[in-house]
Amino acid sequence: MENIFDSIVIGAGQAGLATAYYLQKNGLNYVVLEASEQTAGSWPNYYDSLTLFSPARYSSLPGYQFPGGPTRYPTKEEVISYLVEYANHFNFNISTGEKVIEVQRKDGIFQISTSKKNVFYTKTVVSATGDFARKFIPDIDGMDVFKGVKIHSSEYKNVENYKGQRIIVVGGGNSAVQIAFELAQVSNVSIATRRPLSFTPQRLLGKDVHFWLRITGVDYLPLEFKASVLDLGIYKQAIINNKPNRKSMFTSFTEQGVIWEDGEEEKVDTVIFATGYRPNILYLKSLNGALSTLDSPLQRKGVSQTINGLYYVGFSWQRSFSSATIRGVGPDAKYVVKHIKRLARIPTSYSHK
């Protein structure tokens, strides 16, 4: 009989690594399956100038402090380096290049099939592929006829290929504003949103906002807030100066550009959709009842409400305000592993050929 793991974690990004930490700490037999060849999650796919929205002091995974000055905002490359170093430091049992294709369940045991045609067996499964891998682009009239460049923000890296263009960035979150601000230094850029932009000061009374979230306990509460851009004063002022400017969302595309809400037609070179992502969990569709009709996880605090032994780490608002962040996945992983320990103690007589 082949090895039946106590738990298999799908995804070796920040959520999967935090889960591996607690599985290993509790002496459970586990493996982490990662589709790519590195343990950095979605971070390598983001734009070059991205920095963490939280200072290094509040950006660590469990058991291993983020290196460097505690008040600085780590760069994308520093985060990637930290995640790789974290996995190596604890020598987690990770198998890379194993993209999970399907998860099935029979007689209380999960069967996981990967792109390498390998099959793994486990008592429990942790879906840790999170909210930031399957890009979402809204369907807008005329998209198919537009002859300009149309990309998701995950495909944008830097300003190099966009100098001197007329560009629209769609979206009102941190990434949309940061990308638009960066491009506005070399191009004519508008941010298109359905609602006015909202800004939150990055620092209050000399302290980063994450300090206040932590000491007030808000970071740990199951609260949801409308998107608001964290700002040191740079972005709001840039919008006031119309560099970039903000416009109400256009209604449709044309061959050469877009039609704005007031009926004006404008020629546009590039449209960048900073419109977020959807959960990357389609490999769970064979588990009848695991997902909603919108392919979202049916879970409460990371525990599946419909499939015994199925868990989640790394999803927005899973247990708290910070659940999907590098600072929030640790507490969620700890909570989930407590549940896994109970099931792992149950002996199994399941066998397979």
FIKOLTI-545300 format. One line per field, with one value per residue (C-alpha): residue number from 1; residue in three letters; x, y, z. Coordinates in nm, 3 decimals. Layout:
residues N
resi <- NUM;...
resn <- ALA;...
east <- X;...
north <- Y;...
up <- Z;...
This chain:
residues 353
resi <- 1;2;3;4;5;6;7;8;9;10;11;12;13;14;15;16;17;18;19;20;21;22;23;24;25;26;27;28;29;30;31;32;33;34;35;36;37;38;39;40;41;42;43;44;45;46;47;48;49;50;51;52;53;54;55;56;57;58;59;60;61;62;63;64;65;66;67;68;69;70;71;72;73;74;75;76;77;78;79;80;81;82;83;84;85;86;87;88;89;90;91;92;93;94;95;96;97;98;99;100;101;102;103;104;105;106;107;108;109;110;111;112;113;114;115;116;117;118;119;120;121;122;123;124;125;126;127;128;129;130;131;132;133;134;135;136;137;138;139;140;141;142;143;144;145;146;147;148;149;150;151;152;153;154;155;156;157;158;159;160;161;162;163;164;165;166;167;168;169;170;171;172;173;174;175;176;177;178;179;180;181;182;183;184;185;186;187;188;189;190;191;192;193;194;195;196;197;198;199;200;201;202;203;204;205;206;207;208;209;210;211;212;213;214;215;216;217;218;219;220;221;222;223;224;225;226;227;228;229;230;231;232;233;234;235;236;237;238;239;240;241;242;243;244;245;246;247;248;249;250;251;252;253;254;255;256;257;258;259;260;261;262;263;264;265;266;267;268;269;270;271;272;273;274;275;276;277;278;279;280;281;282;283;284;285;286;287;288;289;290;291;292;293;294;295;296;297;298;299;300;301;302;303;304;305;306;307;308;309;310;311;312;313;314;315;316;317;318;319;320;321;322;323;324;325;326;327;328;329;330;331;332;333;334;335;336;337;338;339;340;341;342;343;344;345;346;347;348;349;350;351;352;353
resn <- MET;GLU;ASN;ILE;PHE;ASP;SER;ILE;VAL;ILE;GLY;ALA;GLY;GLN;ALA;GLY;LEU;ALA;THR;ALA;TYR;TYR;LEU;GLN;LYS;ASN;GLY;LEU;ASN;TYR;VAL;VAL;LEU;GLU;ALA;SER;GLU;GLN;THR;ALA;GLY;SER;TRP;PRO;ASN;TYR;TYR;ASP;SER;LEU;THR;LEU;PHE;SER;PRO;ALA;ARG;TYR;SER;SER;LEU;PRO;GLY;TYR;GLN;PHE;PRO;GLY;GLY;PRO;THR;ARG;TYR;PRO;THR;LYS;GLU;GLU;VAL;ILE;SER;TYR;LEU;VAL;GLU;TYR;ALA;ASN;HIS;PHE;ASN;PHE;ASN;ILE;SER;THR;GLY;GLU;LYS;VAL;ILE;GLU;VAL;GLN;ARG;LYS;ASP;GLY;ILE;PHE;GLN;ILE;SER;THR;SER;LYS;LYS;ASN;VAL;PHE;TYR;THR;LYS;THR;VAL;VAL;SER;ALA;THR;GLY;ASP;PHE;ALA;ARG;LYS;PHE;ILE;PRO;ASP;ILE;ASP;GLY;MET;ASP;VAL;PHE;LYS;GLY;VAL;LYS;ILE;HIS;SER;SER;GLU;TYR;LYS;ASN;VAL;GLU;ASN;TYR;LYS;GLY;GLN;ARG;ILE;ILE;VAL;VAL;GLY;GLY;GLY;ASN;SER;ALA;VAL;GLN;ILE;ALA;PHE;GLU;LEU;ALA;GLN;VAL;SER;ASN;VAL;SER;ILE;ALA;THR;ARG;ARG;PRO;LEU;SER;PHE;THR;PRO;GLN;ARG;LEU;LEU;GLY;LYS;ASP;VAL;HIS;PHE;TRP;LEU;ARG;ILE;THR;GLY;VAL;ASP;TYR;LEU;PRO;LEU;GLU;PHE;LYS;ALA;SER;VAL;LEU;ASP;LEU;GLY;ILE;TYR;LYS;GLN;ALA;ILE;ILE;ASN;ASN;LYS;PRO;ASN;ARG;LYS;SER;MET;PHE;THR;SER;PHE;THR;GLU;GLN;GLY;VAL;ILE;TRP;GLU;ASP;GLY;GLU;GLU;GLU;LYS;VAL;ASP;THR;VAL;ILE;PHE;ALA;THR;GLY;TYR;ARG;PRO;ASN;ILE;LEU;TYR;LEU;LYS;SER;LEU;ASN;GLY;ALA;LEU;SER;THR;LEU;ASP;SER;PRO;LEU;GLN;ARG;LYS;GLY;VAL;SER;GLN;THR;ILE;ASN;GLY;LEU;TYR;TYR;VAL;GLY;PHE;SER;TRP;GLN;ARG;SER;PHE;SER;SER;ALA;THR;ILE;ARG;GLY;VAL;GLY;PRO;ASP;ALA;LYS;TYR;VAL;VAL;LYS;HIS;ILE;LYS;ARG;LEU;ALA;ARG;ILE;PRO;THR;SER;TYR;SER;HIS;LYS
east <- 0.000;0.134;0.182;-0.135;-0.045;-0.208;-0.241;-0.156;-0.124;-0.194;0.022;0.360;0.303;0.277;-0.042;0.095;0.427;0.255;0.043;0.352;0.511;0.229;0.190;0.561;0.561;0.283;0.466;0.212;0.298;0.246;0.360;0.312;0.236;0.344;0.266;0.571;0.938;0.972;0.812;0.702;0.334;0.200;0.470;0.692;0.397;0.345;0.475;0.839;0.785;0.539;0.617;0.439;0.166;0.277;0.621;0.867;0.784;0.431;0.515;0.658;0.541;0.534;0.867;1.095;1.132;1.137;1.497;1.614;1.487;1.147;0.992;1.066;0.825;0.988;1.009;0.864;1.208;1.269;0.940;1.024;1.366;1.211;0.956;1.224;1.452;1.164;1.098;1.468;1.518;1.257;1.332;0.963;0.852;0.765;0.727;0.754;0.630;0.327;0.026;-0.286;-0.541;-0.812;-0.904;-1.138;-1.255;-1.332;-1.398;-1.282;-0.948;-0.862;-0.694;-0.496;-0.389;-0.118;0.009;0.298;0.039;0.133;-0.136;-0.118;-0.340;-0.425;-0.668;-0.700;-0.645;-0.554;-0.629;-0.371;-0.373;-0.565;-0.730;-0.450;-0.378;-0.681;-0.709;-1.048;-1.139;-1.497;-1.695;-1.745;-1.929;-1.699;-1.400;-1.356;-1.340;-1.084;-0.758;-0.538;-0.353;-0.575;-0.408;-0.464;-0.242;-0.070;0.080;0.216;0.579;0.707;0.669;0.921;0.673;0.414;0.596;0.407;0.081;-0.279;-0.354;-0.655;-0.612;-0.938;-0.977;-0.969;-0.743;-0.379;-0.239;-0.450;-0.341;0.025;0.042;-0.142;0.082;0.394;0.274;0.160;0.525;0.579;0.230;-0.119;-0.308;-0.660;-0.792;-1.142;-1.361;-1.733;-1.698;-1.473;-1.133;-1.091;-0.761;-0.639;-0.329;-0.042;0.081;-0.123;0.035;0.378;0.293;0.213;-0.158;-0.070;0.054;-0.293;-0.464;-0.255;-0.288;-0.661;-0.721;-0.887;-0.631;-0.768;-1.141;-1.365;-1.433;-1.473;-1.398;-1.445;-1.122;-0.922;-0.580;-0.303;-0.126;0.169;0.022;0.164;-0.129;-0.413;-0.209;-0.128;-0.500;-0.567;-0.296;-0.456;-0.143;-0.314;-0.668;-0.972;-1.274;-1.603;-1.590;-1.630;-1.937;-1.792;-1.497;-1.462;-1.204;-0.972;-1.061;-1.350;-1.677;-1.699;-2.008;-2.089;-2.083;-1.735;-1.536;-1.159;-0.870;-0.675;-0.355;-0.366;-0.620;-0.488;-0.740;-0.637;-0.964;-0.840;-0.860;-1.091;-1.013;-0.781;-0.960;-1.117;-0.927;-1.188;-1.486;-1.492;-1.569;-1.943;-2.066;-1.724;-1.775;-2.060;-2.223;-1.972;-1.680;-1.607;-1.521;-1.806;-1.612;-1.624;-1.298;-1.105;-1.304;-1.518;-1.886;-1.963;-1.658;-1.507;-1.128;-1.112;-0.960;-0.851;-0.576;-0.504;-0.851;-0.973;-1.179;-1.136;-1.109;-0.998;-0.930;-0.574;-0.647;-0.516;-0.196;0.150;0.092;-0.248;-0.195;-0.004;-0.291;-0.532;-0.295;-0.255;-0.633;-0.677;-0.399;-0.570;-0.864;-0.639;-0.473;-0.804;-0.867;-0.505;-0.539;-0.815;-0.664;-0.756;-0.778;-0.817;-0.601;-0.556;-0.367
north <- 0.000;0.340;0.621;0.795;1.140;1.302;1.614;1.743;2.117;2.248;2.552;2.659;3.033;3.221;3.036;2.693;2.760;2.882;2.566;2.348;2.516;2.410;2.064;2.002;2.152;1.911;1.608;1.535;1.343;1.592;1.710;2.043;2.023;2.329;2.383;2.600;2.532;2.774;2.845;3.205;3.182;3.456;3.709;3.649;3.743;4.093;4.423;4.510;4.813;4.642;4.671;4.522;4.743;4.649;4.719;4.432;4.429;4.308;4.091;3.768;3.410;3.205;3.119;3.325;3.705;3.904;4.031;4.391;4.718;4.671;4.998;4.966;4.831;4.524;4.503;4.227;4.068;4.077;3.899;3.630;3.583;3.563;3.298;3.080;3.125;3.040;2.708;2.621;2.720;2.472;2.213;2.159;1.855;2.029;1.873;2.137;2.106;1.915;2.109;1.963;1.872;1.705;1.611;1.317;1.138;0.771;0.588;0.890;0.925;1.202;1.113;1.396;1.377;1.605;1.719;1.473;1.192;1.127;1.031;1.118;0.992;1.180;1.200;1.578;1.846;2.212;2.433;2.711;2.847;3.147;3.444;3.577;3.330;3.325;3.669;3.834;4.068;4.198;4.151;4.491;4.565;4.570;4.402;4.169;4.450;4.666;4.660;4.813;4.633;4.484;4.313;4.218;4.387;4.050;4.086;4.435;4.456;4.813;5.129;5.028;4.922;5.193;5.525;5.805;5.612;5.691;5.440;5.353;5.156;4.999;4.949;5.143;4.939;4.974;4.800;5.005;5.334;5.236;5.117;5.425;5.659;5.489;5.502;5.864;5.971;5.867;5.853;6.008;5.793;5.776;5.553;5.431;5.338;5.298;5.487;5.773;5.664;5.621;5.681;5.574;5.739;5.492;5.661;5.800;5.994;5.888;5.515;5.292;5.205;4.838;4.933;5.065;4.765;4.538;4.713;4.779;4.416;4.506;4.294;3.982;4.057;3.906;4.247;4.339;4.686;4.848;4.883;5.187;5.287;5.310;5.638;5.830;6.140;6.070;5.912;6.138;6.443;6.290;6.244;6.604;6.706;6.484;6.276;6.032;6.164;5.969;5.915;5.729;5.387;5.381;5.204;5.017;4.961;5.065;4.944;5.231;5.308;5.352;5.539;5.725;5.764;6.106;5.961;6.089;5.849;5.849;5.673;5.457;5.258;5.030;4.924;4.757;4.575;4.591;4.417;4.147;3.771;3.481;3.179;2.931;2.615;2.457;2.136;2.084;2.068;1.687;1.708;1.747;2.027;2.172;2.487;2.729;2.784;3.071;2.832;2.989;2.773;2.682;2.729;2.890;3.003;2.782;2.465;2.324;2.331;2.040;1.810;1.656;1.684;1.975;2.305;2.641;2.893;3.223;3.342;3.696;3.751;3.382;3.448;3.809;4.139;4.021;3.661;3.684;3.871;3.750;3.867;3.699;3.348;3.227;3.252;3.100;2.810;2.744;2.732;2.489;2.255;2.219;2.068;1.852;1.701;1.559;1.379;1.266;1.066;0.853;0.529;0.422;0.077;0.214;0.043;0.082;-0.077
up <- 0.000;-0.100;0.149;0.266;0.393;0.691;0.477;0.132;0.074;-0.275;-0.346;-0.204;-0.186;0.142;0.247;0.166;0.340;0.657;0.655;0.606;0.908;1.141;0.986;1.038;1.386;1.485;1.345;1.071;0.754;0.470;0.129;-0.047;-0.420;-0.619;-0.988;-1.061;-0.999;-0.708;-0.372;-0.418;-0.505;-0.733;-0.645;-0.953;-1.176;-1.036;-1.176;-1.106;-0.882;-0.645;-0.276;0.023;0.163;0.516;0.669;0.718;1.092;1.010;0.708;0.846;0.820;1.143;1.300;1.076;1.080;0.756;0.727;0.714;0.860;1.027;0.907;0.535;0.272;0.112;-0.267;-0.481;-0.524;-0.147;-0.084;-0.341;-0.180;0.167;0.064;-0.099;0.203;0.437;0.263;0.261;0.625;0.748;0.478;0.408;0.210;-0.117;-0.460;-0.736;-1.093;-0.966;-1.095;-0.938;-1.204;-0.999;-0.643;-0.587;-0.273;-0.213;0.113;0.315;0.134;-0.111;-0.440;-0.602;-0.966;-1.105;-1.444;-1.417;-1.402;-1.042;-0.790;-0.419;-0.136;0.182;0.474;0.441;0.176;0.222;-0.076;-0.049;-0.404;-0.280;-0.447;-0.667;-0.945;-1.179;-1.336;-1.378;-1.665;-1.681;-2.002;-2.168;-2.492;-2.792;-2.629;-2.925;-3.182;-2.998;-3.195;-2.928;-2.647;-2.378;-2.080;-1.718;-1.458;-1.398;-1.747;-1.683;-1.565;-1.617;-1.828;-2.094;-2.364;-2.292;-2.323;-2.498;-2.520;-2.433;-2.157;-1.944;-1.622;-1.505;-1.129;-0.803;-0.576;-0.473;-0.780;-1.023;-0.869;-0.840;-1.201;-1.329;-1.128;-1.262;-1.623;-1.588;-1.561;-1.924;-2.080;-2.086;-1.833;-1.691;-1.414;-1.498;-1.201;-1.126;-0.796;-0.679;-0.553;-0.179;0.001;0.346;0.496;0.514;0.831;1.122;1.410;1.291;1.280;0.983;0.960;1.022;1.369;1.451;1.290;1.510;1.847;1.806;1.711;1.379;1.190;1.359;1.324;1.053;0.903;0.538;0.407;0.069;-0.126;-0.023;-0.153;0.106;0.044;0.184;0.020;-0.325;-0.507;-0.394;-0.487;-0.826;-0.895;-0.792;-1.042;-1.312;-1.347;-1.379;-1.394;-1.277;-1.505;-1.467;-1.628;-2.006;-2.143;-2.440;-2.670;-3.032;-3.284;-3.194;-2.835;-2.594;-2.549;-2.220;-2.003;-2.158;-2.509;-2.601;-2.817;-2.762;-2.932;-2.688;-2.728;-2.421;-2.160;-1.844;-1.627;-1.260;-1.179;-0.947;-0.945;-0.876;-0.654;-0.826;-0.709;-1.017;-0.935;-0.660;-0.900;-0.889;-0.516;-0.549;-0.328;-0.244;-0.453;-0.504;-0.843;-0.885;-0.816;-0.478;-0.175;0.057;0.377;0.719;0.878;0.636;0.707;0.425;0.511;0.281;0.250;0.563;0.554;0.308;0.425;0.289;0.373;0.200;0.098;0.150;0.468;0.557;0.929;0.952;0.781;0.701;0.595;0.236;0.329;0.417;0.776;0.801;0.662;0.971;1.222;0.968;0.898;1.269;1.309;1.018;1.132;1.471;1.285;1.068;1.376;1.491;1.162;1.130;1.450;1.296;1.157;0.805;0.652;0.300;0.039;-0.334;-0.615
